[in-house]
């Protein structure tokens, strides 16, 4: 399935980060924090994404595994950044 952002209509959790079969609720403050790192170099962006969203070792490992499965990391980052703009 990969890794992607999914916008939600609610104010408490306005978005999820979908990682494989799992969804991680993102608070507005976290979304703002992720938008601040969006202009970073691709590998650094992915590393910071994992460190900011991966609240525990299990989440970090799950995110890293999905990122590693991606055949084209530049395309993955492009999609994540574009979706992140609209959250």
Secondary structure, DSSP 8 states (H G I E B T S, - for coil): --EEEEE-S-SSS-EEEEETTEEEEE-HHHHHHHHHTTTS-HHHHHHHHHHHH--SHHHHHHHHHHHHH-S-HHHHHHHHHHHHHT-
